[in-house]
Amino acid sequence: MSAAHAGDSSGDTAVDAPPADFDVRPAGDGAVLVDCGDLGAALAMHEALSRAWGDGALRIDELVPAARTVLVRGRDAADHVAGRARIPFAEIWSAHAGSTARAAAPETPVEVPVVYDGADLDEVAQLTGLTAAEVIERHQAAEYTVAFTGFAPGFAYIAGGDPALQVPRRSSPRARIPAGSVGLAGPFSGVYPRESPGGWQLIGRTEVPMWDLDRDPPALLQPGTRVRFVAADRAADDDTDSADSAGSPLTGPVALTVRDAGLQCLVQDLGRPGLAHLGVSASGAADRAAHRRANRIVGNADAAAVLEIGIGEFAIRAERMLVIGLTGAPRTGSISGPTGARTIRMGTPTRIDAGEELRLGAAEAGLRTVLAIRGGVAARETLGSAATDTLAGLGPAPIASGDEVRVAGVESRSGSETPVRDGAAAEAAETEGLPRVGAEAVLRVRRGPRDDWFDESALTALGEQAWEVTPRSDRVGVRLAGDPLVRAPHARDVELPSEGLVRGAIQVPPDGQPVLFLADHPLTGGYPVIGVVVDADLDRAAQLPPGARVRFAALDGAETEGVIR
């Protein structure tokens, strides 16, 4: 993401003086959110921080600019939150911001043809006091500029529209919005690059691809790009949801054939961090500790690709001799073949000979089981990683029954295997602390960055009640159900401008039902985050099965009987 200014599409914009006071808020234990007051100041701050980072003056991993904020994640941000050291934002601004005139935009705007038949078109008309035809006319009449990118790869926040079309997000986000949907939220228009959750008001659809890995750059709309929406006669249905892009066939020996993939089996590694400038979040293993343990059991490097097994039973047939390791959610399983059957144990290296079959039952606790193969799973990498990002549509397609899985042939690290313990002890260690259906799991939370959008009764309710994990939960986030969290009076009719999100953020839509974001979370969002689960508890959060209950506890001694303070 560049620091191109898009708040004023009529010419260059310079921000010479910092706001009177930067509002720096913790966003978990590893990030801070810097509220700069408006879009121009936020983009100027992003430019200043980017230059300081490039000069080696900051130890950070990621910057996410948004409508009026910049999210800063990394070591210096963690020190800032913990009080060990402070990031000198005003000094960085003075040293690096200066004039940040917008880069010259193309003479001809990018035209996006739209079929205006969105599900919320009539509601937008009602909210604005216009007819549907007038909404369409005004949306096409304006010329727009991309302010910043975020949420998901290829999603651009397009500013400069008719002020009459500024409408709030939906009170409850949709779980699935079709690819190509054109929506409105506050002062922005946007196009969903692929099917995903979202809360924008949908007014139409386009068949123009927003994100294409075969294009350089992959995103059609970059910060500073001028945009015009034009009427289209129709938009052909286009299946853009395939997670895997075409490429050369995978090499390496076939390791196994999947007999039963269950409801979701994915290839995962440790993700693709550091690509926020492309609108790409890290994704990767849901339970990072289980991922590392499984690889170490079989002698792989920590980052080697594995299979992440989800809900339901699972079965494979070995096509060659394999050494595997199972960690995470425990399952009863057996290996059968010409010489008979034997029980498989979690947490220990296990040999499977060619022709033998491994069958696993459903998880007995937790949700996700990690299966590592010595040598690693072979998978085509996207942007430097084999991880499957279910929100962004990056990485290999989900594993299906009948698929062949190849071994990458990564040389095992000598002596790197986890010491082999007694099988029963290894299984007990894997099961310890995992959430269970009907039982409570406790997750520690740090307040903010938008806890001031809620009064003390809502903050008390967040910690005092046990929230139920709903079946609508996935790798994007855990959707919770309970007594709604009510916003403070001053925030009930206010729209929060989109801002950066971190893994573990607890976002609260207007319906008051929290969403706890996991590995495939969007890069930005527009509902207030009341608190963030600490990093040490995120692997446990990723193992929450539908039907489990969650209780949130304060991070440290600043709580009373679990009430968030």
N, C-alpha and C positions, 0 to 999 in steps of 0.2 A: 504494500500500500504506500502510495506516495503522500506527500503533504500538500497536494494541490488543493487550493481553496475553491470551494464550490458554493459558499454561502451567498455570493454575489456573482451571478453568471454574466455580468455585463463588462467585466474587465479584470485586470490584475488586482489582487488584494494583498495588502501588507499589514502585518500586525507588529508594531514596533515596541509596544510596551506590554508587560505582562499584566494579567488581571490583578486587582488589588490583593487578592489572597487566593492561592490554590487550595482547594478543598481536597485533602488527601485522605482516603478511606481504605481500611484494610479489606481485602477480598480473599479471605482465607488466611493461611499461614505462609503463603508463598507469593503473594501478589498484592499490589495496591491499585486503587482506582483514583486517578487524578481528575477531578472535576474542574474544568477550565472556564465554564460559564457559557460558552457558545461554540459553534462549529469552527469559526476562523481561529479562535484561540486554541482549540483542541488540536487542530491540524498543525498549527505553528509549534505547539508543545511537542507533538509527535516528531516533527522535523528536528527540533532541538535535541530531544532524547536520542533520536536515531544517530545524529552526528556525534553526540557524546559516547554512545555505544560503539560506533565505528572507530572513535579515537582511543578506545580502551579505558575511558573514564568511568564506565558503568559495567557491572557484572550482571547482565540480564540475559534472559533467553527469548523474550518475546515482547512486542509492543502491539497493542490493538487500538487504533484510533477509532472514534465513533462520533456521534452527533455533537457532544460537548465534553467528552471524556477521553482519557487515554488509560488503558490498562497496561500496567507494567508488571511482568512476571520474571522471577529469577532470584539469584542470591542476594543482590542488594535490596530487592523488594522484601524478601524474607527477613533480612536484618532490620529493615525499616519497621515492619510489623512488630517484630520482637523487641524493638527499642534498643538493639545493639548499635545501630548507626542510622543516620537519617540521609535520605537522598536529597541533595540540595536543589530542589526544583527551580527556585527563583534564580539561583546562580547559573544553572544549566541553561535556563531561558536567556539570561543576559549574555552568556558566552556564545550560544549557538543559534538562537532563534533568528534574530535580525529580520531582514525582509525576506518573506517567503512568497514571492509573487507566483501566481499560478503559471504552470508551464503552458505554452501555447497549445490550444486545442485544435483539432483538425478543422479545416474550413467547412467541411461537409459533415453534419451530424449523422450519427448512426441511426437509421430508421428501423423501428420495431413495429411490424404490422401486427395489429391486434384484432381479434374477434371479440367484440364487447358483449359477452353473454355470461359474465361471472355470476357466481351464486349470491354475491352480496351487492350487486349493482342496484337493485331496488332499495336495499337498506341504506346504501350510500346516498341515493337520491333523497330518501326520507331524512337522513341526518343533516344533509346540506340544504334542504328546502328547495331542491331543484328537481326537475324531471330527469328520468334516466337518459333521455336524449340530450339534455343540457349537460349532464355529467360527462357523457361521451365527447360532446363538442368541446367542452372546456379542457378535458384531458388531452385532446389532440392539438388544441390551439397553442399550448405553451411549448417553450423550448427548455430542455432540461440539461443539467450537468451532473455527472457522477461525483458525489462528494467523497465517499469512501466505500470500501467493500468489506463484507463480513458475513455473518450467519453461517454461510456454507460456500464452497468454491463456486465462483461465478455469480454470487448474489451481490448486486450493486445497489447502494442507497442513492437514489436518483433525486436530486434536489432541483428546485426552481419551478415547481408547478403552480397552478392557480391556487391562491390562498383559500378560495371558497371550497376546495376539495380536501381540505385538511380534516380528517376524520380519525377517531380513536381506533385502536386495535379492538378485536373481538374480546368480549369479556372472558371467554374460554377458548384457548387455541384449538384448532382442528388437529386431529392426530395425523391426517394425511391430506396434503394439498397436491394436486396433480402438477407434474412438470410443465413449465411454460405458463403457469398461472400468473396474471398481472394483478398486483394488489396495491392498496393505498394504506399508509399508516403515518399519522401526523403530517409533516411537511414532505414526506418522501413517497415516490413510486418505486416499485420493485418488481422483478420477474424471478419466480422460483426456478432455479436451474434444473431441479429434478424433484420427484415426489418426496415430500418431507412434511413434518409437522409445521405449523405456523399459525399466527394470529392476525395476519393482515386481512383487510377487507378486499375480497376478490371481485374485480370488475370485468375481467376478460382473460384471454389466453393468446399465446403466440407460439408458432412452431420454430422460431429462430433459436438455435442452441446458444445458451449463455456460456457454457463451459465445454470445451473440446480439447482433450489432451493431445490431439494431433495438430492443434493450432498453436502458434507462438505469438503472443502469450496465450495460454488456454482460455482465459476469460475474455469474452467479447467486449465487455464494458470495464474500462480502467478508470481510476480516479482522474478527473479532468475531462473525460470524454463527453462530448455533447450528444444529446439523444433527442429524438422526436418519435412520438407514438403516432402511427397512422392507421387508418381503418383497413382491415383485410376482409375479403369476401368470405373466407373460411380458413380454418386451420386444421390441417390433417392430423389425425391421431398419430402420435409418434412415441413408440416405446423407448424412452431414454433412460430406463432404470437399470439396464445391465451394469453391474458393478465392475465387470472386467472388460478392458479394452482389447481389441484385436492385436495380435503380435505374433512373433515367431513361436513355434511349438516349444514346449518345455523339454529340456533334455534331462538325462539322468534315469536310473533304473526305476521301474515301477515298484513301489514299496508295498502298497496294499490296495485293495478294492473295497470301497464302502458298500456294505450290504444294506445298512439302515442308518441314514444320517440324522434321524430324529427331526425335531421341528426347526432347529437351526444349528448348523455346524459351520464354523468360519475359520479361515486361515488368519492367524494373528502373529505379529511380532511386537516390538516395543514402540511401534508407531513412527510418525513423521513430524517430530516437534520442530519448531522454528520456521514454519511456513505461513505464519499469519499474514504476511504481505501478499500471499496468493489467495487469502480467504480460506485457508486450509487449517483445521485444528489437528492436534496430534493423533487422536484415535489410539489404536494399539490395544494391547491386552487389557481386558476388563479387570481381572485380578492379577496385578503385576507380580506380586510375590509368588503366587502359584505358578505363573509363567516361568519365572526364574528358577524355582525349585525343580520343575519338571525338566528343564533343559540341563540343569546341573546333575540330576539323577542319571541321565544318559550320557553325560560328558560333553554336551554342546556348550557353545558360548551362550550367554544370557539372552542375547538378542535373536537367536535362531527362531525361525518360524515354526509354529506349532498348530495343532487343531484345537479350537475352543468349542467344546460340546455343550449345547444348550439343553432345552427341555426335552424329555422323553428318553426312550431307549436308544442304543447305539450299537452297531455291529460292523466289523471289518473282517476281511480275509487277507492274511499275509501272503504276498507273492514272492517273498524272499525272506531269509532270516533277518529278523529285526530285534533291536533292543528298544523297548519303549518305557516310558514313565508316566504315571497318572497322578495328578495332584488336583487340588481344589475341591469341588463338591464330591463327596464320597459316593460311590456306586458299587453295588454287588455285581461281580462279574466272573466270567469263567473263560478259559481257553480250551477249545476242544479240537481234536484231530485224530489221525489214524492210531495214535498211541494212547488215546483216552482223553480224559478231561481233568483240568485242575483249576483251582481258584486263583484269581489274580488279586493282588493286594495293592492298595494305594501307597504312594510314597516310596516305592522301591523299584530298582531296575528289573525289568522282566524280559526274558527271551521268548520270542514267538517264531516258530519255524515255518518255512514255506508250506502253504496248504492248511495251516491251522486257522481257526476262527476265534476272534475275541468278541464276546457279547457282554454288554453292560446294561444293567437295569437303569431305571430313572434315578435321579439324585435323591439320596436319603436326607440330606441337609444341604443348605446352600442351593446354588442354581447352575453354575458353570464348572465343568471339569476340563482340565488341560491335558492333552495327550501329546507328548513329545516323542520324536523318533530320533535315534542316534543318527547324526548327519544332517538333521533338520528337514523340514518340509520344503520341497521345491515349489516356488510360486513366482509368477511374474511380478516384478516390483513396479509400483507407480509412485513417482516422486520420491524415490529412494527407499520405499518400504513395501513389504508384502501384506501389510495390515489391511483388513477389510473395514472400511468406514461406512457404516450402514446409512448414515445421514447424508454424507457427501457423495456416495456412490463411487468411492475410490477403492482400488484393490481388487482381489479375486472375487468372483461370484461365490455365493454360498455353496458349500459342498452338498451335492445331491446323491441320493442312493444310486449306485452304479458307477460313480466317478472313480477314476484311478488317481491315487496320490503317489507322487514320485518323491524320492529322497534327494535332497540337495547335494549330498556328497561333501558337506562341510566337514573338514577333518575334526575329529573329536579332540578335546583338550586332555592331554594326559594328566591323570590324577585329579581331574576337576569334578569327578563324580561325588555326590553326597555320600558320606559314609553309610554303608548298608546297615540299617538297624533291624532289630526284630520286627517282623512284618506287622504284628499286632500293634507294636508301639508306633510304627510309621503311620498306620491307619488312624490311630487315636490322635496323633499330632495333626493330621490333615483335617479331622472332623472338629477339633477343638475350636470353639468360638464361632462356628458357622451359624448363620441364621436358619431358622426352621419355620415351616408353616405353622401358624397358630401361636408361635412363641415371640417374645420381644427381643429385639436387638437394639443396643444402645450405640448411638453415634455422637461423637463430640463435635460441637459447632462453635465457630467464632462468629459473633454478630457482625452484620454489615455485608456489603457497603450501604445498603438502603434500608437499614433497620429503622431509620427515622421516619419512614413512610407508614410505620405501624405504631400503635400506642402500646403501653405496657401490658394491657390485657391480652393483646395478640402475641406479644413476646412470651408472656406467661403460658398462653395456650400452646404455643409451639413446643415448649418443653414439658408441659404437664400431661398432655394427652399422648396416647399410643396411636400412631398413624398406621392405617392398613395399606399394605402394598397391593395395588390393583393389577389385574391382568393386562392392562394397557401399558405396563412398564416394558422397557427394552434397553438396548445398549445406549440409546440417546439419553434416557432418564428414567428414574423411578417415579411413577405417578402415584401420589398418596391420597388417601381419603380420610376425612375426619371432620370435626367441627371447623367451619371455614375461619380463616384468619382475616379479620376485618382491618382495613386500612384506617389510619388516623384521619380525623375529619378533614384536615388540610390537604390530604392526598387522595381523597375519594374521587374527585372529578378531574384529576390531573393525569396527563399522559406522560410517561417517562420516555425521554428520547433513548433510542437504542444505544447500548453500551456493551463493552466487552464482558465475556463470561469465562469462568474457570471451571474446571472439573470439580465437582462437589458443591457447586452453587445451589442454593435452595430458592428457586424462583417462585413467586406467588402471583398468579394471574388474578384478575378481578373477582373470579368466583371463589377465591380463598383457598383452593386446594393446591398444596405445594407440589412442585416437581423438583426432584433431586437429580441434577445432571451428572451423567457418567461419561465414559470414554468418548462416545461419539456425539458429544454435546455441540450445539451451534457455537460459532465464534462470538456472535453478538446476540443480544436479545433486548426486548423492550418492556419487560415486566420487572418490578423491583425484586432484588435479591435480599431476603431478610437475614440470611446467614450462609456460611460456607462450612461444610464438613471438613475437618482437618485431614491432611494428606494421609496420615497414619491409619485412618479409618476408612479410606475410600475402597480398599480391596474388599473389606467386609460389606460395604454398601453394594458393591457389584455382585455379591452373592445373595442378595435379598430375593427370595422366591415370592411369587404372588401368594397372598394369604398370610405372609409374615407381618409382624407389626414392628414399627420403629418408634423409639423414643429418643429425642434429642436432648443432649446434656451439654452444659456450658463447658468451654475448653479448660478452665482453670478454677481456682477457688472463688471466683466472683459469681458464684451461683448459690442458690438456696434450694436444696432438695430437687435438683435437676432443672430448675427454672432458668431459662436463658437470661443472663443479665449483661 
